[in-house]
Amino acid sequence: MPRIHLYSTETPKEDGHWLLPPAPSHHLLRVLRGRPGQELTLFTGDGRDYPAELLGARGKQALLAVGRARWRDTGSPLQCCLWLPVIRAERWDWALQKATELGAWALQPVVCRHSLVPLAEARAPKRQQRWRDIVIAACEQSSATRIPELRPAMALSELGPPEVDLAVVCDPSYGTSLGKVLGTRRSARRIALLCGPEGGLHPEELAWAESLGFLGAHLGPRILRAETASITALTLAQGFLGDLGG
């Protein structure tokens, strides 16, 4: 049986038997259909993980034999806050998932002038919880031990200057490529990236971003979908400044 990487809402008890909390127990026993003898790795999002074995069930909770915590921080040395435009559901879910797998440090959902999802809808508690579930599932799938910070959805115009070493807004109208911008800022360790939604960023939004200190860059000669643009920008940043560049 392949080892399962599972998020725990509580810190496991080391070197002993421990009852997994109800929510992850349901996922392990009912969704993943874990059976006694199943090996798994627990994580809580702080950079540590815990080797464990499923012993059985006690009511609706899974009984585990848990080993000692290990420090296995999968967080990127690049702290990238991705200002992710809220787009249609399936594409948005994909973008959230891939941004998590690629090691985004923080995710800032933004609603822009051309966004098709209203701000009130993006801020709905059920939607926010669903987004967090997607992020956690992506961490489980990619064996990550760090969970990116998922911030509340905001209108783009409500956000202030990011406290970073480098901020870049990506749009086809700019004359310099993102690769060239990143290549000249190799020492940056905290960055913010912004791409537009379906229909792109309005010229006034580009001017506003520049007034906050964002540098402008393009992502190549082709027009990318909103979700593709954000993930491409993050991948380039991780390649130049993070842990994908060797």
Backbone as CSV, one residue per row, in Angstrom:
resi,resn,N_x,N_y,N_z,CA_x,CA_y,CA_z,C_x,C_y,C_z
1,MET,0.842,-1.197,0.000,0.000,0.000,0.000,0.877,1.248,0.000
2,PRO,0.597,2.209,-0.881,1.391,3.442,-0.880,1.152,4.239,0.395
3,ARG,2.206,4.911,0.865,2.092,5.720,2.073,1.183,6.921,1.812
4,ILE,0.305,7.215,2.752,-0.633,8.334,2.649,-0.061,9.537,3.394
5,HIS,-0.098,10.694,2.766,0.320,11.957,3.391,-0.958,12.678,3.799
6,LEU,-1.159,12.876,5.105,-2.459,13.320,5.611,-2.314,14.515,6.540
7,TYR,-3.145,15.523,6.313,-3.164,16.706,7.174,-3.956,16.421,8.441
8,SER,-3.396,16.824,9.584,-4.082,16.687,10.863,-4.411,18.060,11.417
9,THR,-5.622,18.220,11.902,-6.040,19.492,12.483,-5.476,19.695,13.884
10,GLU,-4.876,18.645,14.462,-4.259,18.745,15.783,-2.851,18.161,15.727
11,THR,-1.984,18.616,16.632,-0.622,18.092,16.692,-0.639,16.674,17.242
12,PRO,-0.079,15.707,16.521,-0.109,14.318,16.985,0.702,14.107,18.264
13,LYS,0.319,13.095,19.006,1.081,12.669,20.180,2.195,11.749,19.703
14,GLU,3.437,12.123,19.995,4.585,11.367,19.505,4.835,10.106,20.339
15,ASP,5.432,9.108,19.680,5.883,7.875,20.339,4.778,7.211,21.158
16,GLY,3.641,7.003,20.528,2.565,6.333,21.237,1.331,6.195,20.380
17,HIS,0.267,5.677,20.991,-1.006,5.550,20.296,-1.772,6.865,20.413
18,TRP,-2.476,7.204,19.346,-3.150,8.506,19.307,-4.384,8.410,18.431
19,LEU,-5.478,9.014,18.915,-6.715,9.057,18.135,-6.702,10.275,17.221
20,LEU,-6.768,10.020,15.933,-6.815,11.089,14.944,-8.135,11.852,15.099
21,PRO,-8.125,13.190,14.986,-9.376,13.962,15.102,-10.434,13.488,14.103
22,PRO,-11.707,13.790,14.372,-12.805,13.249,13.552,-12.723,13.563,12.059
23,ALA,-12.430,14.810,11.686,-12.447,15.164,10.260,-11.399,14.388,9.463
24,PRO,-10.109,14.413,9.848,-9.145,13.603,9.096,-9.375,12.103,9.249
25,SER,-9.983,11.682,10.371,-10.324,10.260,10.524,-11.331,9.838,9.464
26,HIS,-12.342,10.672,9.255,-13.342,10.370,8.223,-12.679,10.260,6.856
27,HIS,-11.767,11.188,6.580,-11.090,11.172,5.282,-10.251,9.906,5.129
28,LEU,-9.544,9.535,6.184,-8.681,8.361,6.122,-9.485,7.065,6.030
29,LEU,-10.521,6.940,6.862,-11.253,5.676,6.944,-12.313,5.521,5.865
30,ARG,-13.005,6.621,5.528,-14.139,6.520,4.605,-13.782,6.884,3.169
31,VAL,-12.995,7.953,3.010,-12.670,8.405,1.656,-11.499,7.608,1.082
32,LEU,-10.412,7.512,1.855,-9.225,6.792,1.394,-9.303,5.296,1.676
33,ARG,-10.291,4.893,2.482,-10.514,3.483,2.826,-9.265,2.830,3.421
34,GLY,-8.667,3.549,4.375,-7.494,3.018,5.052,-7.829,1.781,5.869
35,ARG,-6.914,0.841,5.898,-7.086,-0.409,6.631,-5.924,-0.588,7.605
36,PRO,-6.108,-1.393,8.661,-5.005,-1.624,9.602,-3.726,-2.037,8.874
37,GLY,-2.624,-1.453,9.309,-1.344,-1.695,8.657,-0.963,-0.615,7.660
38,GLN,-1.923,0.251,7.318,-1.637,1.335,6.371,-0.602,2.295,6.965
39,GLU,0.468,2.541,6.231,1.465,3.514,6.650,1.065,4.898,6.152
40,LEU,1.309,5.892,6.983,0.983,7.252,6.590,1.945,8.230,7.230
41,THR,1.929,9.433,6.720,2.707,10.534,7.270,1.739,11.658,7.585
42,LEU,1.753,12.112,8.826,0.890,13.204,9.249,1.660,14.519,9.188
43,PHE,0.960,15.597,8.872,1.577,16.920,8.933,0.537,17.921,9.409
44,THR,1.019,18.996,10.027,0.122,20.028,10.549,0.353,21.381,9.892
45,GLY,1.325,21.458,8.976,1.555,22.692,8.238,2.691,23.542,8.748
46,ASP,3.451,23.059,9.753,4.522,23.868,10.332,5.916,23.425,9.903
47,GLY,6.011,22.513,8.932,7.309,22.055,8.455,7.741,20.712,9.016
48,ARG,6.981,20.168,9.946,7.298,18.852,10.500,6.328,17.810,9.953
49,ASP,6.764,16.549,9.988,5.819,15.474,9.724,6.047,14.346,10.723
50,TYR,5.093,13.422,10.780,5.082,12.371,11.787,4.793,11.036,11.105
51,PRO,5.727,10.078,11.151,5.425,8.755,10.607,4.389,8.063,11.490
52,ALA,3.472,7.353,10.869,2.405,6.714,11.644,1.913,5.462,10.927
53,GLU,1.209,4.635,11.690,0.585,3.432,11.136,-0.836,3.342,11.664
54,LEU,-1.762,3.008,10.792,-3.154,2.844,11.189,-3.323,1.497,11.884
55,LEU,-3.800,1.545,13.134,-4.024,0.322,13.903,-5.456,-0.174,13.780
56,GLY,-6.389,0.751,13.611,-7.796,0.381,13.526,-8.659,1.590,13.812
57,ALA,-9.915,1.345,14.145,-10.857,2.426,14.416,-11.400,2.297,15.831
58,ARG,-11.631,3.428,16.458,-12.314,3.512,17.748,-13.524,4.405,17.535
59,GLY,-14.657,3.779,17.280,-15.830,4.550,16.898,-15.600,5.162,15.524
60,LYS,-15.714,6.488,15.434,-15.524,7.177,14.166,-14.113,7.738,14.006
61,GLN,-13.229,7.426,14.966,-11.875,7.949,14.900,-10.870,6.841,14.605
62,ALA,-9.805,7.231,13.908,-8.738,6.293,13.568,-7.726,6.247,14.708
63,LEU,-7.334,5.041,15.096,-6.304,4.853,16.112,-4.974,4.633,15.402
64,LEU,-3.994,5.464,15.743,-2.701,5.426,15.068,-1.579,5.142,16.054
65,ALA,-0.548,4.491,15.560,0.732,4.416,16.261,1.624,5.472,15.619
66,VAL,2.011,6.473,16.398,2.730,7.634,15.856,4.176,7.619,16.328
67,GLY,5.104,7.892,15.414,6.516,7.977,15.756,6.927,9.396,16.107
68,ARG,8.226,9.632,16.138,8.755,10.952,16.485,8.632,11.913,15.301
69,ALA,8.399,13.175,15.624,8.317,14.207,14.589,9.660,14.358,13.891
70,ARG,9.597,14.649,12.588,10.798,14.901,11.795,10.677,16.275,11.160
71,TRP,11.784,17.004,11.132,11.786,18.305,10.471,12.026,18.076,8.986
72,ARG,11.023,18.351,8.170,11.120,18.153,6.718,10.402,19.316,6.044
73,ASP,11.020,20.468,6.132,10.375,21.687,5.648,10.444,21.745,4.126
74,THR,9.293,21.651,3.477,9.241,21.706,2.015,9.001,23.121,1.499
75,GLY,8.957,24.102,2.404,8.720,25.478,1.987,9.852,26.002,1.117
76,SER,9.503,26.776,0.108,10.504,27.349,-0.790,11.279,28.458,-0.078
77,PRO,12.574,28.625,-0.404,13.315,29.772,0.139,12.784,31.102,-0.388
78,LEU,12.019,31.038,-1.472,11.379,32.235,-2.017,9.990,32.379,-1.405
79,GLN,9.766,33.462,-0.692,8.448,33.725,-0.122,7.647,34.533,-1.145
80,CYS,6.867,33.811,-1.923,6.106,34.444,-3.002,4.638,34.541,-2.622
81,CYS,4.137,35.764,-2.608,2.702,35.988,-2.433,2.096,36.166,-3.825
82,LEU,1.256,35.232,-4.201,0.622,35.272,-5.514,-0.729,35.963,-5.394
83,TRP,-0.847,37.135,-6.020,-2.127,37.840,-6.064,-2.924,37.196,-7.197
84,LEU,-3.809,36.310,-6.815,-4.471,35.426,-7.764,-5.866,35.956,-8.099
85,PRO,-6.111,36.330,-9.361,-7.435,36.855,-9.718,-8.497,35.762,-9.625
86,VAL,-9.600,36.072,-8.978,-10.685,35.099,-8.841,-11.359,34.929,-10.199
87,ILE,-11.371,33.689,-10.679,-11.941,33.385,-11.988,-12.982,32.284,-11.835
88,ARG,-13.482,31.775,-12.939,-14.542,30.768,-12.893,-14.082,29.515,-12.156
89,ALA,-15.052,28.826,-11.550,-14.796,27.815,-10.530,-13.751,26.773,-10.898
90,GLU,-13.932,26.049,-12.001,-13.019,24.954,-12.309,-11.604,25.459,-12.550
91,ARG,-11.476,26.569,-13.256,-10.153,27.118,-13.538,-9.515,27.674,-12.270
92,TRP,-10.332,28.270,-11.424,-9.830,28.791,-10.151,-9.335,27.653,-9.266
93,ASP,-10.103,26.583,-9.179,-9.686,25.440,-8.370,-8.342,24.898,-8.855
94,TRP,-8.194,24.812,-10.168,-6.941,24.321,-10.752,-5.782,25.246,-10.392
95,ALA,-6.008,26.555,-10.492,-4.948,27.518,-10.182,-4.544,27.438,-8.712
96,LEU,-5.520,27.323,-7.815,-5.218,27.174,-6.388,-4.368,25.930,-6.147
97,GLN,-4.773,24.843,-6.757,-4.070,23.572,-6.582,-2.631,23.666,-7.066
98,LYS,-2.442,24.179,-8.274,-1.099,24.229,-8.854,-0.208,25.241,-8.135
99,ALA,-0.767,26.361,-7.703,0.027,27.337,-6.958,0.533,26.733,-5.652
100,THR,-0.298,25.921,-5.009,0.111,25.248,-3.779,1.213,24.236,-4.067
101,GLU,1.031,23.432,-5.102,2.033,22.422,-5.451,3.374,23.060,-5.801
102,LEU,3.342,24.255,-6.388,4.569,24.929,-6.804,5.244,25.698,-5.670
103,GLY,4.630,25.719,-4.504,5.296,26.301,-3.349,5.025,27.767,-3.089
104,ALA,3.864,28.278,-3.523,3.512,29.654,-3.159,3.496,29.786,-1.640
105,TRP,4.029,30.888,-1.142,4.075,31.121,0.304,2.733,31.630,0.817
106,ALA,2.089,32.474,0.009,0.788,33.031,0.374,-0.036,33.220,-0.890
107,LEU,-1.349,33.123,-0.742,-2.283,33.281,-1.852,-3.267,34.388,-1.499
108,GLN,-3.273,35.429,-2.307,-4.172,36.556,-2.090,-5.206,36.593,-3.214
109,PRO,-6.423,36.070,-2.972,-7.460,36.173,-4.002,-7.842,37.637,-4.225
110,VAL,-7.898,38.049,-5.492,-8.245,39.433,-5.809,-9.373,39.466,-6.836
111,VAL,-10.268,40.416,-6.654,-11.354,40.654,-7.601,-11.049,41.957,-8.327
112,CYS,-10.991,41.880,-9.648,-10.602,43.022,-10.475,-11.813,43.562,-11.236
113,ARG,-11.590,44.615,-11.989,-12.684,45.252,-12.714,-13.328,44.298,-13.723
114,HIS,-12.521,43.462,-14.359,-13.047,42.535,-15.364,-13.396,41.159,-14.798
115,SER,-13.310,40.986,-13.492,-13.608,39.682,-12.898,-15.072,39.319,-13.098
116,LEU,-15.318,38.041,-13.372,-16.681,37.555,-13.570,-17.324,37.091,-12.270
117,VAL,-16.530,37.007,-11.199,-17.037,36.590,-9.890,-17.144,37.822,-8.999
118,PRO,-18.340,38.164,-8.502,-18.497,39.340,-7.639,-17.729,39.181,-6.331
119,LEU,-17.329,40.303,-5.742,-16.563,40.274,-4.504,-17.338,39.600,-3.379
120,ALA,-18.632,39.898,-3.262,-19.437,39.295,-2.191,-19.450,37.778,-2.308
121,GLU,-19.506,37.280,-3.522,-19.498,35.831,-3.737,-18.138,35.242,-3.381
122,ALA,-17.073,35.953,-3.731,-15.727,35.467,-3.426,-15.461,35.448,-1.923
123,ARG,-16.142,36.320,-1.183,-15.929,36.408,0.262,-16.845,35.481,1.060
124,ALA,-17.731,34.767,0.411,-18.669,33.894,1.117,-17.904,32.859,1.942
125,PRO,-18.272,32.669,3.219,-17.543,31.730,4.083,-17.439,30.323,3.509
126,LYS,-18.518,29.827,2.891,-18.470,28.475,2.330,-17.430,28.379,1.220
127,ARG,-17.333,29.438,0.430,-16.351,29.429,-0.655,-14.932,29.487,-0.094
128,GLN,-14.731,30.316,0.922,-13.407,30.406,1.538,-12.983,29.060,2.125
129,GLN,-13.925,28.357,2.771,-13.598,27.051,3.345,-13.293,26.040,2.252
130,ARG,-14.035,26.095,1.166,-13.779,25.177,0.053,-12.393,25.421,-0.531
131,TRP,-12.014,26.687,-0.644,-10.681,27.004,-1.160,-9.599,26.454,-0.243
132,ARG,-9.807,26.578,1.066,-8.808,26.037,2.001,-8.719,24.517,1.867
133,ASP,-9.857,23.870,1.673,-9.848,22.418,1.494,-9.042,22.028,0.251
134,ILE,-9.161,22.819,-0.811,-8.409,22.543,-2.040,-6.913,22.690,-1.783
135,VAL,-6.538,23.733,-1.044,-5.128,23.969,-0.735,-4.563,22.816,0.101
136,ILE,-5.304,22.384,1.111,-4.832,21.284,1.959,-4.716,19.995,1.148
137,ALA,-5.698,19.721,0.297,-5.643,18.519,-0.539,-4.428,18.556,-1.464
138,ALA,-4.082,19.740,-1.964,-2.904,19.868,-2.825,-1.624,19.613,-2.034
139,CYS,-1.591,20.041,-0.776,-0.440,19.747,0.084,-0.325,18.245,0.321
140,GLU,-1.452,17.591,0.543,-1.436,16.142,0.749,-0.939,15.423,-0.501
141,GLN,-1.401,15.860,-1.657,-1.024,15.208,-2.907,0.460,15.381,-3.199
142,SER,1.018,16.544,-2.853,2.405,16.859,-3.200,3.385,16.591,-2.062
143,SER,2.907,15.985,-0.970,3.747,15.688,0.201,4.379,16.944,0.792
144,ALA,3.682,18.059,0.703,4.178,19.303,1.291,3.951,19.294,2.796
145,THR,4.830,19.977,3.519,4.653,20.112,4.964,4.332,21.548,5.368
146,ARG,4.323,22.455,4.398,3.948,23.842,4.639,2.659,24.149,3.889
147,ILE,1.708,24.748,4.571,0.451,25.147,3.944,0.524,26.636,3.643
148,PRO,0.352,27.041,2.390,0.404,28.476,2.101,-0.716,29.231,2.811
149,GLU,-0.413,30.445,3.203,-1.423,31.294,3.828,-2.462,31.674,2.777
150,LEU,-3.716,31.358,3.043,-4.808,31.724,2.147,-5.517,32.927,2.742
151,ARG,-5.343,34.073,2.130,-5.877,35.315,2.674,-7.316,35.548,2.219
152,PRO,-8.059,36.380,2.934,-9.432,36.691,2.514,-9.445,37.388,1.155
153,ALA,-10.470,37.109,0.374,-10.605,37.753,-0.931,-10.774,39.260,-0.757
154,MET,-10.120,40.009,-1.637,-10.162,41.468,-1.576,-10.364,42.024,-2.980
155,ALA,-10.980,43.207,-3.045,-10.971,43.942,-4.303,-9.547,44.431,-4.536
156,LEU,-9.096,44.397,-5.768,-7.728,44.812,-6.065,-7.468,46.230,-5.563
157,SER,-8.465,47.089,-5.686,-8.302,48.490,-5.287,-8.190,48.667,-3.775
158,GLU,-8.525,47.633,-2.990,-8.460,47.720,-1.528,-7.074,47.395,-0.979
159,LEU,-6.235,46.793,-1.795,-4.944,46.320,-1.313,-3.907,47.436,-1.329
160,GLY,-3.035,47.404,-0.334,-1.968,48.390,-0.254,-0.668,47.839,-0.802
161,PRO,0.403,48.618,-0.724,1.701,48.163,-1.239,2.170,46.906,-0.510
162,PRO,2.588,45.883,-1.229,3.076,44.667,-0.569,4.444,44.903,0.060
163,GLU,4.674,44.313,1.221,5.963,44.451,1.906,6.902,43.355,1.410
164,VAL,7.500,43.609,0.260,8.331,42.611,-0.407,9.572,43.276,-0.996
165,ASP,10.502,42.433,-1.459,11.698,42.935,-2.134,11.420,43.280,-3.592
166,LEU,10.427,42.616,-4.158,10.122,42.796,-5.577,8.651,42.502,-5.816
167,ALA,7.975,43.387,-6.529,6.579,43.170,-6.920,6.484,43.358,-8.429
168,VAL,5.809,42.413,-9.095,5.707,42.454,-10.555,4.261,42.236,-10.969
169,VAL,3.762,43.090,-11.856,2.457,42.898,-12.470,2.693,42.445,-13.904
170,CYS,2.028,41.369,-14.297,2.242,40.787,-15.624,1.082,41.135,-16.550
171,ASP,1.425,41.655,-17.714,0.419,42.043,-18.699,1.093,42.092,-20.070
172,PRO,0.377,41.698,-21.139,0.991,41.700,-22.481,1.430,43.077,-22.966
173,SER,0.952,44.144,-22.340,1.271,45.491,-22.815,2.694,45.932,-22.472
174,TYR,3.353,45.232,-21.574,4.693,45.655,-21.158,5.755,45.152,-22.130
175,GLY,6.873,45.866,-22.187,7.919,45.549,-23.153,9.016,44.647,-22.638
176,THR,9.075,44.417,-21.329,10.124,43.591,-20.732,9.527,42.277,-20.245
177,SER,10.247,41.185,-20.456,9.736,39.882,-20.032,9.934,39.686,-18.535
178,LEU,9.105,38.838,-17.954,9.243,38.532,-16.532,10.595,37.880,-16.258
179,GLY,11.057,37.041,-17.176,12.356,36.408,-16.992,13.479,37.422,-16.855
180,LYS,13.441,38.480,-17.659,14.480,39.512,-17.575,14.395,40.267,-16.253
181,VAL,13.175,40.553,-15.809,13.016,41.255,-14.529,13.563,40.401,-13.388
182,LEU,13.196,39.125,-13.372,13.656,38.238,-12.306,15.166,38.035,-12.369
183,GLY,15.704,37.980,-13.579,17.134,37.762,-13.737,17.992,38.878,-13.192
184,THR,17.420,40.073,-13.082,18.179,41.213,-12.548,17.972,41.398,-11.047
185,ARG,17.128,40.543,-10.444,16.825,40.686,-9.005,17.037,39.355,-8.289
186,ARG,18.184,38.763,-8.492,18.469,37.427,-7.960,18.482,37.376,-6.439
187,SER,18.694,38.506,-5.795,18.772,38.505,-4.330,17.400,38.611,-3.665
188,ALA,16.353,38.825,-4.450,15.010,38.980,-3.868,14.572,37.681,-3.204
189,ARG,14.078,37.775,-1.992,13.587,36.603,-1.263,12.105,36.705,-0.917
190,ARG,11.544,37.893,-1.017,10.106,38.082,-0.805,9.564,38.839,-2.007
191,ILE,8.638,38.218,-2.716,8.104,38.863,-3.911,6.584,38.752,-3.940
192,ALA,5.977,39.605,-4.751,4.539,39.539,-5.027,4.355,39.526,-6.538
193,LEU,3.437,38.693,-7.004,3.140,38.588,-8.428,1.654,38.823,-8.648
194,LEU,1.330,39.588,-9.681,-0.064,39.887,-10.011,-0.285,39.682,-11.497
195,CYS,-1.283,38.870,-11.836,-1.737,38.714,-13.219,-3.232,39.023,-13.259
196,GLY,-3.749,39.279,-14.438,-5.143,39.682,-14.556,-6.110,38.518,-14.678
197,PRO,-7.417,38.807,-14.559,-8.469,37.802,-14.728,-8.809,37.632,-16.206
198,GLU,-9.922,36.935,-16.490,-10.412,36.890,-17.865,-10.636,38.327,-18.340
199,GLY,-10.106,38.659,-19.490,-10.232,40.031,-19.980,-9.081,40.916,-19.570
200,GLY,-8.215,40.426,-18.696,-7.022,41.170,-18.318,-7.274,42.281,-17.315
201,LEU,-6.222,42.985,-16.974,-6.301,44.124,-16.067,-6.631,45.394,-16.849
202,HIS,-7.479,46.216,-16.269,-7.833,47.498,-16.880,-6.610,48.422,-16.826
203,PRO,-6.436,49.307,-17.816,-5.296,50.239,-17.777,-5.185,51.018,-16.470
204,GLU,-6.321,51.374,-15.874,-6.264,52.084,-14.596,-5.728,51.177,-13.488
205,GLU,-6.017,49.878,-13.571,-5.495,48.941,-12.579,-3.988,48.755,-12.751
206,LEU,-3.528,48.747,-13.988,-2.088,48.669,-14.225,-1.387,49.904,-13.661
207,ALA,-1.971,51.074,-13.898,-1.387,52.308,-13.374,-1.397,52.304,-11.849
208,TRP,-2.473,51.790,-11.275,-2.567,51.710,-9.811,-1.487,50.784,-9.261
209,ALA,-1.296,49.613,-9.900,-0.268,48.674,-9.446,1.117,49.316,-9.523
210,GLU,1.376,50.037,-10.593,2.673,50.705,-10.734,2.867,51.750,-9.637
211,SER,1.783,52.417,-9.245,1.887,53.426,-8.184,2.219,52.794,-6.837
212,LEU,1.928,51.497,-6.693,2.244,50.775,-5.459,3.646,50.172,-5.495
213,GLY,4.355,50.377,-6.596,5.717,49.871,-6.686,5.890,48.634,-7.533
214,PHE,4.827,48.173,-8.187,4.939,47.004,-9.053,5.702,47.366,-10.331
215,LEU,6.601,46.490,-10.742,7.240,46.603,-12.040,6.397,45.848,-13.057
216,GLY,6.375,46.320,-14.292,5.583,45.673,-15.325,6.410,44.696,-16.141
217,ALA,5.792,43.566,-16.517,6.483,42.571,-17.336,5.454,41.770,-18.124
218,HIS,5.904,41.187,-19.241,5.020,40.310,-20.007,5.463,38.860,-19.841
219,LEU,4.616,37.936,-20.292,4.878,36.503,-20.149,5.102,35.828,-21.500
220,GLY,5.578,36.584,-22.472,5.856,36.003,-23.775,4.938,36.545,-24.851
221,PRO,5.119,36.088,-26.088,4.386,36.653,-27.222,2.955,36.160,-27.367
222,ARG,2.562,35.162,-26.585,1.209,34.608,-26.699,0.341,35.076,-25.531
223,ILE,-0.942,35.219,-25.787,-1.887,35.606,-24.736,-2.292,34.348,-23.972
224,LEU,-2.056,34.342,-22.676,-2.340,33.174,-21.846,-3.677,33.328,-21.130
225,ARG,-4.316,32.198,-20.872,-5.500,32.223,-20.015,-5.111,32.746,-18.635
226,ALA,-6.108,33.238,-17.910,-5.824,33.834,-16.603,-5.122,32.850,-15.677
227,GLU,-5.638,31.613,-15.616,-5.033,30.638,-14.705,-3.646,30.214,-15.177
228,THR,-3.453,30.141,-16.499,-2.143,29.780,-17.034,-1.120,30.869,-16.741
229,ALA,-1.536,32.128,-16.871,-0.623,33.248,-16.639,-0.101,33.252,-15.205
230,SER,-0.988,33.099,-14.237,-0.562,33.134,-12.836,0.396,31.996,-12.518
231,ILE,0.094,30.803,-13.006,0.942,29.652,-12.716,2.268,29.751,-13.467
232,THR,2.246,30.299,-14.674,3.489,30.516,-15.413,4.388,31.501,-14.679
233,ALA,3.808,32.585,-14.188,4.589,33.586,-13.456,5.213,32.980,-12.204
234,LEU,4.440,32.200,-11.469,4.960,31.576,-10.256,6.070,30.576,-10.586
235,THR,5.886,29.801,-11.649,6.904,28.826,-12.043,8.213,29.520,-12.414
236,LEU,8.124,30.604,-13.175,9.325,31.358,-13.530,10.018,31.905,-12.279
237,ALA,9.229,32.427,-11.353,9.811,32.974,-10.125,10.518,31.892,-9.317
238,GLN,9.903,30.726,-9.211,10.545,29.631,-8.481,11.797,29.144,-9.212
239,GLY,11.790,29.219,-10.537,12.960,28.815,-11.295,14.129,29.771,-11.131
240,PHE,13.848,31.074,-11.169,14.908,32.075,-11.050,15.352,32.299,-9.603
241,LEU,14.383,32.316,-8.673,14.684,32.757,-7.312,14.403,31.712,-6.239
242,GLY,13.672,30.660,-6.580,13.242,29.694,-5.573,13.967,28.369,-5.655
243,ASP,13.202,27.278,-5.509,13.812,25.950,-5.407,13.585,25.074,-6.637
244,LEU,13.231,25.671,-7.773,13.074,24.897,-9.004,14.240,25.088,-9.963
245,GLY,15.181,25.931,-9.588,16.264,26.260,-10.512,17.526,25.449,-10.338
246,GLY,17.530,24.487,-9.432,18.711,23.656,-9.240,19.747,24.310,-8.353
